[in-house]
Each structure stands twice: as structure tokens, then as C-alpha cells.
Amino acid sequence: MSTYNEMKKKAESDQNRIELRSEKVRNMIGEMPSFLIRWGNTILVVIFVLLALIAWFAFFKK
């Protein structure tokens, strides 16, 4: 089992390796993928529409 200090040193070395990469790679790592945003928004809209339809049918079926 790793101690806190060992994990901290490993995290710092990982951070240093990332900082040594080129600017292009750092930009790619820092960006959120556009497909993730697009599909995330699509899924949220579908869930909202489904909830609205369920509420509408439940209200008018009574």
C-alpha cells in the first residue's frame, strides 16, 4: 500500500511529464471533445422531452 508521500511524489512526476509535452499536446489534453458536448446535449434534450411526454400523458390520461 502506498503512503501519502509516495502518491504525492508520483502525482508530481506525472504533472511534470505532462508539462514537458508540446503546446499542441497540452491544448489537446485541455480541450473537451466536441462529440462529448454534442452527445451530452442530445441526451439531456431527449431525457427532457421524454419527461415532458410522460407528464403530458399522465395528466391527460386521468
PDBQT receptor file of N, H, CA, C and O in Angstrom, charges set to zero:
ATOM      1  N   MET A   1       0.850  -1.176   0.000  1.00  0.00    +0.000 N 
ATOM      2  CA  MET A   1       0.000   0.000   0.000  1.00  0.00    +0.000 C 
ATOM      3  C   MET A   1       0.896   1.239   0.000  1.00  0.00    +0.000 C 
ATOM      4  O   MET A   1       1.846   1.324   0.778  1.00  0.00    +0.000 OA
ATOM      5  N   SER A   2       0.595   2.176  -0.856  1.00  0.00    +0.000 N 
ATOM      6  H   SER A   2      -0.176   2.107  -1.488  1.00  0.00    +0.000 HD
ATOM      7  CA  SER A   2       1.411   3.380  -0.987  1.00  0.00    +0.000 C 
ATOM      8  C   SER A   2       1.093   4.374   0.116  1.00  0.00    +0.000 C 
ATOM      9  O   SER A   2      -0.050   4.512   0.552  1.00  0.00    +0.000 OA
ATOM     10  N   THR A   3       2.132   5.056   0.549  1.00  0.00    +0.000 N 
ATOM     11  H   THR A   3       3.061   4.944   0.194  1.00  0.00    +0.000 HD
ATOM     12  CA  THR A   3       1.915   6.103   1.536  1.00  0.00    +0.000 C 
ATOM     13  C   THR A   3       1.528   7.385   0.825  1.00  0.00    +0.000 C 
ATOM     14  O   THR A   3       1.638   7.502  -0.396  1.00  0.00    +0.000 OA
ATOM     15  N   TYR A   4       1.079   8.330   1.606  1.00  0.00    +0.000 N 
ATOM     16  H   TYR A   4       0.989   8.235   2.598  1.00  0.00    +0.000 HD
ATOM     17  CA  TYR A   4       0.659   9.615   1.051  1.00  0.00    +0.000 C 
ATOM     18  C   TYR A   4       1.809  10.302   0.328  1.00  0.00    +0.000 C 
ATOM     19  O   TYR A   4       1.621  10.848  -0.759  1.00  0.00    +0.000 OA
ATOM     20  N   ASN A   5       3.005  10.278   0.926  1.00  0.00    +0.000 N 
ATOM     21  H   ASN A   5       3.158   9.834   1.809  1.00  0.00    +0.000 HD
ATOM     22  CA  ASN A   5       4.156  10.945   0.317  1.00  0.00    +0.000 C 
ATOM     23  C   ASN A   5       4.547  10.300  -1.005  1.00  0.00    +0.000 C 
ATOM     24  O   ASN A   5       4.910  10.999  -1.951  1.00  0.00    +0.000 OA
ATOM     25  N   GLU A   6       4.477   8.963  -1.081  1.00  0.00    +0.000 N 
ATOM     26  H   GLU A   6       4.182   8.395  -0.312  1.00  0.00    +0.000 HD
ATOM     27  CA  GLU A   6       4.792   8.276  -2.333  1.00  0.00    +0.000 C 
ATOM     28  C   GLU A   6       3.798   8.657  -3.423  1.00  0.00    +0.000 C 
ATOM     29  O   GLU A   6       4.182   8.908  -4.565  1.00  0.00    +0.000 OA
ATOM     30  N   MET A   7       2.516   8.697  -3.061  1.00  0.00    +0.000 N 
ATOM     31  H   MET A   7       2.204   8.493  -2.133  1.00  0.00    +0.000 HD
ATOM     32  CA  MET A   7       1.492   9.061  -4.042  1.00  0.00    +0.000 C 
ATOM     33  C   MET A   7       1.662  10.507  -4.480  1.00  0.00    +0.000 C 
ATOM     34  O   MET A   7       1.459  10.830  -5.651  1.00  0.00    +0.000 OA
ATOM     35  N   LYS A   8       2.033  11.380  -3.546  1.00  0.00    +0.000 N 
ATOM     36  H   LYS A   8       2.197  11.117  -2.595  1.00  0.00    +0.000 HD
ATOM     37  CA  LYS A   8       2.229  12.787  -3.875  1.00  0.00    +0.000 C 
ATOM     38  C   LYS A   8       3.403  12.955  -4.838  1.00  0.00    +0.000 C 
ATOM     39  O   LYS A   8       3.315  13.724  -5.795  1.00  0.00    +0.000 OA
ATOM     40  N   LYS A   9       4.506  12.238  -4.587  1.00  0.00    +0.000 N 
ATOM     41  H   LYS A   9       4.578  11.614  -3.810  1.00  0.00    +0.000 HD
ATOM     42  CA  LYS A   9       5.668  12.303  -5.480  1.00  0.00    +0.000 C 
ATOM     43  C   LYS A   9       5.315  11.790  -6.870  1.00  0.00    +0.000 C 
ATOM     44  O   LYS A   9       5.741  12.363  -7.872  1.00  0.00    +0.000 OA
ATOM     45  N   LYS A  10       4.536  10.709  -6.935  1.00  0.00    +0.000 N 
ATOM     46  H   LYS A  10       4.189  10.243  -6.121  1.00  0.00    +0.000 HD
ATOM     47  CA  LYS A  10       4.133  10.160  -8.228  1.00  0.00    +0.000 C 
ATOM     48  C   LYS A  10       3.253  11.155  -8.972  1.00  0.00    +0.000 C 
ATOM     49  O   LYS A  10       3.412  11.340 -10.179  1.00  0.00    +0.000 OA
ATOM     50  N   ALA A  11       2.335  11.790  -8.273  1.00  0.00    +0.000 N 
ATOM     51  H   ALA A  11       2.206  11.640  -7.293  1.00  0.00    +0.000 HD
ATOM     52  CA  ALA A  11       1.464  12.783  -8.903  1.00  0.00    +0.000 C 
ATOM     53  C   ALA A  11       2.278  13.959  -9.420  1.00  0.00    +0.000 C 
ATOM     54  O   ALA A  11       2.008  14.474 -10.505  1.00  0.00    +0.000 OA
ATOM     55  N   GLU A  12       3.269  14.383  -8.652  1.00  0.00    +0.000 N 
ATOM     56  H   GLU A  12       3.488  13.965  -7.770  1.00  0.00    +0.000 HD
ATOM     57  CA  GLU A  12       4.116  15.492  -9.092  1.00  0.00    +0.000 C 
ATOM     58  C   GLU A  12       4.936  15.102 -10.311  1.00  0.00    +0.000 C 
ATOM     59  O   GLU A  12       5.105  15.911 -11.224  1.00  0.00    +0.000 OA
ATOM     60  N   SER A  13       5.452  13.868 -10.342  1.00  0.00    +0.000 N 
ATOM     61  H   SER A  13       5.314  13.212  -9.600  1.00  0.00    +0.000 HD
ATOM     62  CA  SER A  13       6.235  13.441 -11.503  1.00  0.00    +0.000 C 
ATOM     63  C   SER A  13       5.340  13.316 -12.732  1.00  0.00    +0.000 C 
ATOM     64  O   SER A  13       5.763  13.648 -13.839  1.00  0.00    +0.000 OA
ATOM     65  N   ASP A  14       4.093  12.834 -12.548  1.00  0.00    +0.000 N 
ATOM     66  H   ASP A  14       3.749  12.564 -11.649  1.00  0.00    +0.000 HD
ATOM     67  CA  ASP A  14       3.150  12.779 -13.666  1.00  0.00    +0.000 C 
ATOM     68  C   ASP A  14       2.860  14.176 -14.186  1.00  0.00    +0.000 C 
ATOM     69  O   ASP A  14       2.801  14.389 -15.397  1.00  0.00    +0.000 OA
ATOM     70  N   GLN A  15       2.681  15.123 -13.286  1.00  0.00    +0.000 N 
ATOM     71  H   GLN A  15       2.729  14.950 -12.302  1.00  0.00    +0.000 HD
ATOM     72  CA  GLN A  15       2.409  16.507 -13.677  1.00  0.00    +0.000 C 
ATOM     73  C   GLN A  15       3.595  17.075 -14.446  1.00  0.00    +0.000 C 
ATOM     74  O   GLN A  15       3.408  17.771 -15.445  1.00  0.00    +0.000 OA
ATOM     75  N   ASN A  16       4.808  16.787 -13.995  1.00  0.00    +0.000 N 
ATOM     76  H   ASN A  16       4.960  16.222 -13.185  1.00  0.00    +0.000 HD
ATOM     77  CA  ASN A  16       6.000  17.275 -14.690  1.00  0.00    +0.000 C 
ATOM     78  C   ASN A  16       6.105  16.688 -16.090  1.00  0.00    +0.000 C 
ATOM     79  O   ASN A  16       6.512  17.385 -17.019  1.00  0.00    +0.000 OA
ATOM     80  N   ARG A  17       5.746  15.418 -16.258  1.00  0.00    +0.000 N 
ATOM     81  H   ARG A  17       5.415  14.851 -15.503  1.00  0.00    +0.000 HD
ATOM     82  CA  ARG A  17       5.788  14.803 -17.586  1.00  0.00    +0.000 C 
ATOM     83  C   ARG A  17       4.786  15.466 -18.519  1.00  0.00    +0.000 C 
ATOM     84  O   ARG A  17       5.084  15.675 -19.695  1.00  0.00    +0.000 OA
ATOM     85  N   ILE A  18       3.622  15.796 -18.020  1.00  0.00    +0.000 N 
ATOM     86  H   ILE A  18       3.380  15.626 -17.065  1.00  0.00    +0.000 HD
ATOM     87  CA  ILE A  18       2.618  16.454 -18.855  1.00  0.00    +0.000 C 
ATOM     88  C   ILE A  18       3.104  17.834 -19.261  1.00  0.00    +0.000 C 
ATOM     89  O   ILE A  18       2.914  18.248 -20.404  1.00  0.00    +0.000 OA
ATOM     90  N   GLU A  19       3.729  18.551 -18.336  1.00  0.00    +0.000 N 
ATOM     91  H   GLU A  19       3.884  18.215 -17.407  1.00  0.00    +0.000 HD
ATOM     92  CA  GLU A  19       4.209  19.893 -18.640  1.00  0.00    +0.000 C 
ATOM     93  C   GLU A  19       5.341  19.882 -19.656  1.00  0.00    +0.000 C 
ATOM     94  O   GLU A  19       5.567  20.887 -20.330  1.00  0.00    +0.000 OA
ATOM     95  N   LEU A  20       6.058  18.769 -19.780  1.00  0.00    +0.000 N 
ATOM     96  H   LEU A  20       5.874  17.953 -19.232  1.00  0.00    +0.000 HD
ATOM     97  CA  LEU A  20       7.158  18.687 -20.729  1.00  0.00    +0.000 C 
ATOM     98  C   LEU A  20       6.680  18.461 -22.158  1.00  0.00    +0.000 C 
ATOM     99  O   LEU A  20       7.472  18.579 -23.093  1.00  0.00    +0.000 OA
ATOM    100  N   ARG A  21       5.437  18.147 -22.343  1.00  0.00    +0.000 N 
ATOM    101  H   ARG A  21       4.793  18.051 -21.583  1.00  0.00    +0.000 HD
ATOM    102  CA  ARG A  21       4.917  17.884 -23.683  1.00  0.00    +0.000 C 
ATOM    103  C   ARG A  21       4.783  19.185 -24.467  1.00  0.00    +0.000 C 
ATOM    104  O   ARG A  21       4.858  20.281 -23.912  1.00  0.00    +0.000 OA
ATOM    105  N   SER A  22       4.583  19.031 -25.765  1.00  0.00    +0.000 N 
ATOM    106  H   SER A  22       4.522  18.141 -26.216  1.00  0.00    +0.000 HD
ATOM    107  CA  SER A  22       4.493  20.207 -26.629  1.00  0.00    +0.000 C 
ATOM    108  C   SER A  22       3.205  20.979 -26.356  1.00  0.00    +0.000 C 
ATOM    109  O   SER A  22       2.283  20.474 -25.716  1.00  0.00    +0.000 OA
ATOM    110  N   GLU A  23       3.164  22.198 -26.848  1.00  0.00    +0.000 N 
ATOM    111  H   GLU A  23       3.913  22.608 -27.367  1.00  0.00    +0.000 HD
ATOM    112  CA  GLU A  23       1.982  23.046 -26.648  1.00  0.00    +0.000 C 
ATOM    113  C   GLU A  23       0.760  22.439 -27.334  1.00  0.00    +0.000 C 
ATOM    114  O   GLU A  23      -0.353  22.525 -26.815  1.00  0.00    +0.000 OA
ATOM    115  N   LYS A  24       0.966  21.827 -28.496  1.00  0.00    +0.000 N 
ATOM    116  H   LYS A  24       1.870  21.757 -28.918  1.00  0.00    +0.000 HD
ATOM    117  CA  LYS A  24      -0.150  21.205 -29.218  1.00  0.00    +0.000 C 
ATOM    118  C   LYS A  24      -0.780  20.089 -28.385  1.00  0.00    +0.000 C 
ATOM    119  O   LYS A  24      -2.004  19.985 -28.304  1.00  0.00    +0.000 OA
ATOM    120  N   VAL A  25       0.049  19.265 -27.774  1.00  0.00    +0.000 N 
ATOM    121  H   VAL A  25       1.043  19.349 -27.839  1.00  0.00    +0.000 HD
ATOM    122  CA  VAL A  25      -0.463  18.170 -26.942  1.00  0.00    +0.000 C 
ATOM    123  C   VAL A  25      -1.164  18.724 -25.712  1.00  0.00    +0.000 C 
ATOM    124  O   VAL A  25      -2.212  18.212 -25.318  1.00  0.00    +0.000 OA
ATOM    125  N   ARG A  26      -0.605  19.760 -25.100  1.00  0.00    +0.000 N 
ATOM    126  H   ARG A  26       0.246  20.176 -25.420  1.00  0.00    +0.000 HD
ATOM    127  CA  ARG A  26      -1.247  20.363 -23.925  1.00  0.00    +0.000 C 
ATOM    128  C   ARG A  26      -2.608  20.949 -24.291  1.00  0.00    +0.000 C 
ATOM    129  O   ARG A  26      -3.548  20.866 -23.501  1.00  0.00    +0.000 OA
ATOM    130  N   ASN A  27      -2.723  21.541 -25.479  1.00  0.00    +0.000 N 
ATOM    131  H   ASN A  27      -1.959  21.608 -26.121  1.00  0.00    +0.000 HD
ATOM    132  CA  ASN A  27      -4.017  22.072 -25.909  1.00  0.00    +0.000 C 
ATOM    133  C   ASN A  27      -5.021  20.950 -26.111  1.00  0.00    +0.000 C 
ATOM    134  O   ASN A  27      -6.190  21.092 -25.751  1.00  0.00    +0.000 OA
ATOM    135  N   MET A  28      -4.575  19.830 -26.686  1.00  0.00    +0.000 N 
ATOM    136  H   MET A  28      -3.625  19.715 -26.978  1.00  0.00    +0.000 HD
ATOM    137  CA  MET A  28      -5.486  18.705 -26.905  1.00  0.00    +0.000 C 
ATOM    138  C   MET A  28      -5.934  18.100 -25.583  1.00  0.00    +0.000 C 
ATOM    139  O   MET A  28      -7.096  17.721 -25.436  1.00  0.00    +0.000 OA
ATOM    140  N   ILE A  29      -5.023  18.006 -24.621  1.00  0.00    +0.000 N 
ATOM    141  H   ILE A  29      -4.079  18.314 -24.740  1.00  0.00    +0.000 HD
ATOM    142  CA  ILE A  29      -5.373  17.458 -23.311  1.00  0.00    +0.000 C 
ATOM    143  C   ILE A  29      -6.347  18.390 -22.594  1.00  0.00    +0.000 C 
ATOM    144  O   ILE A  29      -7.240  17.927 -21.885  1.00  0.00    +0.000 OA
ATOM    145  N   GLY A  30      -6.182  19.687 -22.773  1.00  0.00    +0.000 N 
ATOM    146  H   GLY A  30      -5.456  20.064 -23.349  1.00  0.00    +0.000 HD
ATOM    147  CA  GLY A  30      -7.010  20.663 -22.077  1.00  0.00    +0.000 C 
ATOM    148  C   GLY A  30      -8.382  20.869 -22.681  1.00  0.00    +0.000 C 
ATOM    149  O   GLY A  30      -9.258  21.430 -22.022  1.00  0.00    +0.000 OA
ATOM    150  N   GLU A  31      -8.604  20.431 -23.926  1.00  0.00    +0.000 N 
ATOM    151  H   GLU A  31      -7.893  19.975 -24.461  1.00  0.00    +0.000 HD
ATOM    152  CA  GLU A  31      -9.900  20.638 -24.580  1.00  0.00    +0.000 C 
ATOM    153  C   GLU A  31     -10.863  19.511 -24.254  1.00  0.00    +0.000 C 
ATOM    154  O   GLU A  31     -10.463  18.355 -24.111  1.00  0.00    +0.000 OA
ATOM    155  N   MET A  32     -12.139  19.863 -24.139  1.00  0.00    +0.000 N 
ATOM    156  H   MET A  32     -12.463  20.802 -24.255  1.00  0.00    +0.000 HD
ATOM    157  CA  MET A  32     -13.163  18.845 -24.010  1.00  0.00    +0.000 C 
ATOM    158  C   MET A  32     -13.570  18.436 -25.426  1.00  0.00    +0.000 C 
ATOM    159  O   MET A  32     -13.797  19.309 -26.264  1.00  0.00    +0.000 OA
ATOM    160  N   PRO A  33     -13.668  17.150 -25.716  1.00  0.00    +0.000 N 
ATOM    161  CA  PRO A  33     -14.015  16.712 -27.069  1.00  0.00    +0.000 C 
ATOM    162  C   PRO A  33     -15.390  17.219 -27.488  1.00  0.00    +0.000 C 
ATOM    163  O   PRO A  33     -16.337  17.196 -26.701  1.00  0.00    +0.000 OA
ATOM    164  N   SER A  34     -15.491  17.677 -28.733  1.00  0.00    +0.000 N 
ATOM    165  H   SER A  34     -14.722  17.696 -29.372  1.00  0.00    +0.000 HD
ATOM    166  CA  SER A  34     -16.760  18.233 -29.210  1.00  0.00    +0.000 C 
ATOM    167  C   SER A  34     -17.855  17.173 -29.257  1.00  0.00    +0.000 C 
ATOM    168  O   SER A  34     -19.024  17.483 -29.023  1.00  0.00    +0.000 OA
ATOM    169  N   PHE A  35     -17.490  15.916 -29.559  1.00  0.00    +0.000 N 
ATOM    170  H   PHE A  35     -16.541  15.664 -29.749  1.00  0.00    +0.000 HD
ATOM    171  CA  PHE A  35     -18.508  14.869 -29.592  1.00  0.00    +0.000 C 
ATOM    172  C   PHE A  35     -19.129  14.667 -28.219  1.00  0.00    +0.000 C 
ATOM    173  O   PHE A  35     -20.308  14.333 -28.111  1.00  0.00    +0.000 OA
ATOM    174  N   LEU A  36     -18.342  14.867 -27.176  1.00  0.00    +0.000 N 
ATOM    175  H   LEU A  36     -17.384  15.138 -27.264  1.00  0.00    +0.000 HD
ATOM    176  CA  LEU A  36     -18.857  14.711 -25.816  1.00  0.00    +0.000 C 
ATOM    177  C   LEU A  36     -19.893  15.786 -25.511  1.00  0.00    +0.000 C 
ATOM    178  O   LEU A  36     -20.925  15.502 -24.904  1.00  0.00    +0.000 OA
ATOM    179  N   ILE A  37     -19.623  17.002 -25.925  1.00  0.00    +0.000 N 
ATOM    180  H   ILE A  37     -18.784  17.232 -26.418  1.00  0.00    +0.000 HD
ATOM    181  CA  ILE A  37     -20.570  18.100 -25.721  1.00  0.00    +0.000 C 
ATOM    182  C   ILE A  37     -21.834  17.858 -26.536  1.00  0.00    +0.000 C 
ATOM    183  O   ILE A  37     -22.945  18.025 -26.034  1.00  0.00    +0.000 OA
ATOM    184  N   ARG A  38     -21.659  17.464 -27.800  1.00  0.00    +0.000 N 
ATOM    185  H   ARG A  38     -20.756  17.329 -28.208  1.00  0.00    +0.000 HD
ATOM    186  CA  ARG A  38     -22.808  17.248 -28.681  1.00  0.00    +0.000 C 
ATOM    187  C   ARG A  38     -23.693  16.125 -28.155  1.00  0.00    +0.000 C 
ATOM    188  O   ARG A  38     -24.907  16.298 -28.051  1.00  0.00    +0.000 OA
ATOM    189  N   TRP A  39     -23.107  14.974 -27.821  1.00  0.00    +0.000 N 
ATOM    190  H   TRP A  39     -22.121  14.833 -27.905  1.00  0.00    +0.000 HD
ATOM    191  CA  TRP A  39     -23.902  13.854 -27.336  1.00  0.00    +0.000 C 
ATOM    192  C   TRP A  39     -24.473  14.120 -25.948  1.00  0.00    +0.000 C 
ATOM    193  O   TRP A  39     -25.573  13.666 -25.632  1.00  0.00    +0.000 OA
ATOM    194  N   GLY A  40     -23.742  14.842 -25.131  1.00  0.00    +0.000 N 
ATOM    195  H   GLY A  40     -22.849  15.210 -25.388  1.00  0.00    +0.000 HD
ATOM    196  CA  GLY A  40     -24.263  15.195 -23.811  1.00  0.00    +0.000 C 
ATOM    197  C   GLY A  40     -25.501  16.064 -23.914  1.00  0.00    +0.000 C 
ATOM    198  O   GLY A  40     -26.488  15.837 -23.214  1.00  0.00    +0.000 OA
ATOM    199  N   ASN A  41     -25.447  17.067 -24.794  1.00  0.00    +0.000 N 
ATOM    200  H   ASN A  41     -24.645  17.251 -25.362  1.00  0.00    +0.000 HD
ATOM    201  CA  ASN A  41     -26.615  17.927 -25.001  1.00  0.00    +0.000 C 
ATOM    202  C   ASN A  41     -27.773  17.141 -25.597  1.00  0.00    +0.000 C 
ATOM    203  O   ASN A  41     -28.923  17.335 -25.203  1.00  0.00    +0.000 OA
ATOM    204  N   THR A  42     -27.481  16.257 -26.542  1.00  0.00    +0.000 N 
ATOM    205  H   THR A  42     -26.547  16.099 -26.863  1.00  0.00    +0.000 HD
ATOM    206  CA  THR A  42     -28.533  15.453 -27.166  1.00  0.00    +0.000 C 
ATOM    207  C   THR A  42     -29.223  14.572 -26.132  1.00  0.00    +0.000 C 
ATOM    208  O   THR A  42     -30.451  14.483 -26.112  1.00  0.00    +0.000 OA
ATOM    209  N   ILE A  43     -28.454  13.932 -25.286  1.00  0.00    +0.000 N 
ATOM    210  H   ILE A  43     -27.457  14.005 -25.302  1.00  0.00    +0.000 HD
ATOM    211  CA  ILE A  43     -29.032  13.053 -24.266  1.00  0.00    +0.000 C 
ATOM    212  C   ILE A  43     -29.881  13.850 -23.281  1.00  0.00    +0.000 C 
ATOM    213  O   ILE A  43     -30.953  13.395 -22.883  1.00  0.00    +0.000 OA
ATOM    214  N   LEU A  44     -29.416  15.034 -22.884  1.00  0.00    +0.000 N 
ATOM    215  H   LEU A  44     -28.545  15.404 -23.207  1.00  0.00    +0.000 HD
ATOM    216  CA  LEU A  44     -30.205  15.865 -21.971  1.00  0.00    +0.000 C 
ATOM    217  C   LEU A  44     -31.527  16.291 -22.599  1.00  0.00    +0.000 C 
ATOM    218  O   LEU A  44     -32.558  16.279 -21.928  1.00  0.00    +0.000 OA
ATOM    219  N   VAL A  45     -31.512  16.667 -23.874  1.00  0.00    +0.000 N 
ATOM    220  H   VAL A  45     -30.673  16.677 -24.419  1.00  0.00    +0.000 HD
ATOM    221  CA  VAL A  45     -32.742  17.071 -24.559  1.00  0.00    +0.000 C 
ATOM    222  C   VAL A  45     -33.695  15.889 -24.668  1.00  0.00    +0.000 C 
ATOM    223  O   VAL A  45     -34.895  16.042 -24.438  1.00  0.00    +0.000 OA
ATOM    224  N   VAL A  46     -33.182  14.716 -25.012  1.00  0.00    +0.000 N 
ATOM    225  H   VAL A  46     -32.207  14.591 -25.198  1.00  0.00    +0.000 HD
ATOM    226  CA  VAL A  46     -34.037  13.529 -25.126  1.00  0.00    +0.000 C 
ATOM    227  C   VAL A  46     -34.674  13.202 -23.776  1.00  0.00    +0.000 C 
ATOM    228  O   VAL A  46     -35.865  12.895 -23.716  1.00  0.00    +0.000 OA
ATOM    229  N   ILE A  47     -33.909  13.261 -22.707  1.00  0.00    +0.000 N 
ATOM    230  H   ILE A  47     -32.942  13.510 -22.755  1.00  0.00    +0.000 HD
ATOM    231  CA  ILE A  47     -34.459  12.992 -21.372  1.00  0.00    +0.000 C 
ATOM    232  C   ILE A  47     -35.536  14.012 -21.023  1.00  0.00    +0.000 C 
ATOM    233  O   ILE A  47     -36.587  13.649 -20.495  1.00  0.00    +0.000 OA
ATOM    234  N   PHE A  48     -35.282  15.286 -21.315  1.00  0.00    +0.000 N 
ATOM    235  H   PHE A  48     -34.428  15.581 -21.744  1.00  0.00    +0.000 HD
ATOM    236  CA  PHE A  48     -36.269  16.327 -21.031  1.00  0.00    +0.000 C 
ATOM    237  C   PHE A  48     -37.555  16.096 -21.825  1.00  0.00    +0.000 C 
ATOM    238  O   PHE A  48     -38.651  16.221 -21.279  1.00  0.00    +0.000 OA
ATOM    239  N   VAL A  49     -37.427  15.763 -23.103  1.00  0.00    +0.000 N 
ATOM    240  H   VAL A  49     -36.537  15.662 -23.547  1.00  0.00    +0.000 HD
ATOM    241  CA  VAL A  49     -38.611  15.519 -23.942  1.00  0.00    +0.000 C 
ATOM    242  C   VAL A  49     -39.375  14.301 -23.433  1.00  0.00    +0.000 C 
ATOM    243  O   VAL A  49     -40.604  14.328 -23.370  1.00  0.00    +0.000 OA
ATOM    244  N   LEU A  50     -38.670  13.243 -23.073  1.00  0.00    +0.000 N 
ATOM    245  H   LEU A  50     -37.671  13.222 -23.125  1.00  0.00    +0.000 HD
ATOM    246  CA  LEU A  50     -39.344  12.059 -22.544  1.00  0.00    +0.000 C 
ATOM    247  C   LEU A  50     -40.087  12.370 -21.244  1.00  0.00    +0.000 C 
ATOM    248  O   LEU A  50     -41.219  11.925 -21.055  1.00  0.00    +0.000 OA
ATOM    249  N   LEU A  51     -39.464  13.121 -20.362  1.00  0.00    +0.000 N 
ATOM    250  H   LEU A  51     -38.545  13.483 -20.515  1.00  0.00    +0.000 HD
ATOM    251  CA  LEU A  51     -40.143  13.501 -19.118  1.00  0.00    +0.000 C 
ATOM    252  C   LEU A  51     -41.365  14.370 -19.394  1.00  0.00    +0.000 C 
ATOM    253  O   LEU A  51     -42.398  14.216 -18.742  1.00  0.00    +0.000 OA
ATOM    254  N   ALA A  52     -41.253  15.278 -20.355  1.00  0.00    +0.000 N 
ATOM    255  H   ALA A  52     -40.415  15.403 -20.885  1.00  0.00    +0.000 HD
ATOM    256  CA  ALA A  52     -42.390  16.128 -20.709  1.00  0.00    +0.000 C 
ATOM    257  C   ALA A  52     -43.527  15.293 -21.288  1.00  0.00    +0.000 C 
ATOM    258  O   ALA A  52     -44.690  15.521 -20.957  1.00  0.00    +0.000 OA
ATOM    259  N   LEU A  53     -43.205  14.331 -22.148  1.00  0.00    +0.000 N 
ATOM    260  H   LEU A  53     -42.259  14.145 -22.417  1.00  0.00    +0.000 HD
ATOM    261  CA  LEU A  53     -44.244  13.463 -22.722  1.00  0.00    +0.000 C 
ATOM    262  C   LEU A  53     -44.905  12.598 -21.650  1.00  0.00    +0.000 C 
ATOM    263  O   LEU A  53     -46.124  12.426 -21.656  1.00  0.00    +0.000 OA
ATOM    264  N   ILE A  54     -44.122  12.064 -20.751  1.00  0.00    +0.000 N 
ATOM    265  H   ILE A  54     -43.132  12.203 -20.747  1.00  0.00    +0.000 HD
ATOM    266  CA  ILE A  54     -44.684  11.252 -19.667  1.00  0.00    +0.000 C 
ATOM    267  C   ILE A  54     -45.614  12.096 -18.802  1.00  0.00    +0.000 C 
ATOM    268  O   ILE A  54     -46.703  11.651 -18.442  1.00  0.00    +0.000 OA
ATOM    269  N   ALA A  55     -45.191  13.301 -18.473  1.00  0.00    +0.000 N 
ATOM    270  H   ALA A  55     -44.306  13.662 -18.766  1.00  0.00    +0.000 HD
ATOM    271  CA  ALA A  55     -46.034  14.187 -17.666  1.00  0.00    +0.000 C 
ATOM    272  C   ALA A  55     -47.307  14.559 -18.419  1.00  0.00    +0.000 C 
ATOM    273  O   ALA A  55     -48.383  14.622 -17.823  1.00  0.00    +0.000 OA
ATOM    274  N   TRP A  56     -47.193  14.805 -19.721  1.00  0.00    +0.000 N 
ATOM    275  H   TRP A  56     -46.319  14.753 -20.204  1.00  0.00    +0.000 HD
ATOM    276  CA  TRP A  56     -48.360  15.192 -20.518  1.00  0.00    +0.000 C 
ATOM    277  C   TRP A  56     -49.360  14.044 -20.599  1.00  0.00    +0.000 C 
ATOM    278  O   TRP A  56     -50.559  14.250 -20.416  1.00  0.00    +0.000 OA
ATOM    279  N   PHE A  57     -48.868  12.827 -20.875  1.00  0.00    +0.000 N 
ATOM    280  H   PHE A  57     -47.894  12.659 -21.024  1.00  0.00    +0.000 HD
ATOM    281  CA  PHE A  57     -49.767  11.677 -20.952  1.00  0.00    +0.000 C 
ATOM    282  C   PHE A  57     -50.367  11.351 -19.590  1.00  0.00    +0.000 C 
ATOM    283  O   PHE A  57     -51.540  10.985 -19.513  1.00  0.00    +0.000 OA
ATOM    284  N   ALA A  58     -49.607  11.472 -18.531  1.00  0.00    +0.000 N 
ATOM    285  H   ALA A  58     -48.654  11.769 -18.593  1.00  0.00    +0.000 HD
ATOM    286  CA  ALA A  58     -50.120  11.182 -17.196  1.00  0.00    +0.000 C 
ATOM    287  C   ALA A  58     -51.206  12.180 -16.817  1.00  0.00    +0.000 C 
ATOM    288  O   ALA A  58     -52.182  11.807 -16.165  1.00  0.00    +0.000 OA
ATOM    289  N   PHE A  59     -51.057  13.430 -17.208  1.00  0.00    +0.000 N 
ATOM    290  H   PHE A  59     -50.265  13.733 -17.737  1.00  0.00    +0.000 HD
ATOM    291  CA  PHE A  59     -52.042  14.459 -16.887  1.00  0.00    +0.000 C 
ATOM    292  C   PHE A  59     -53.341  14.235 -17.661  1.00  0.00    +0.000 C 
ATOM    293  O   PHE A  59     -54.421  14.374 -17.088  1.00  0.00    +0.000 OA
ATOM    294  N   PHE A  60     -53.262  13.895 -18.939  1.00  0.00    +0.000 N 
ATOM    295  H   PHE A  60     -52.384  13.782 -19.404  1.00  0.00    +0.000 HD
ATOM    296  CA  PHE A  60     -54.458  13.760 -19.759  1.00  0.00    +0.000 C 
ATOM    297  C   PHE A  60     -55.092  12.382 -19.698  1.00  0.00    +0.000 C 
ATOM    298  O   PHE A  60     -56.228  12.224 -20.144  1.00  0.00    +0.000 OA
ATOM    299  N   LYS A  61     -54.411  11.383 -19.167  1.00  0.00    +0.000 N 
ATOM    300  H   LYS A  61     -53.488  11.511 -18.805  1.00  0.00    +0.000 HD
ATOM    301  CA  LYS A  61     -54.996  10.045 -19.070  1.00  0.00    +0.000 C 
ATOM    302  C   LYS A  61     -55.956   9.928 -17.892  1.00  0.00    +0.000 C 
ATOM    303  O   LYS A  61     -56.783   9.016 -17.867  1.00  0.00    +0.000 OA
ATOM    304  N   LYS A  62     -55.868  10.819 -16.928  1.00  0.00    +0.000 N 
ATOM    305  H   LYS A  62     -55.196  11.559 -16.948  1.00  0.00    +0.000 HD
ATOM    306  CA  LYS A  62     -56.730  10.740 -15.748  1.00  0.00    +0.000 C 
ATOM    307  C   LYS A  62     -58.096  11.110 -16.099  1.00  0.00    +0.000 C 
ATOM    308  O   LYS A  62     -58.977  11.107 -15.239  1.00  0.00    +0.000 OA
TER     309      LYS A  62
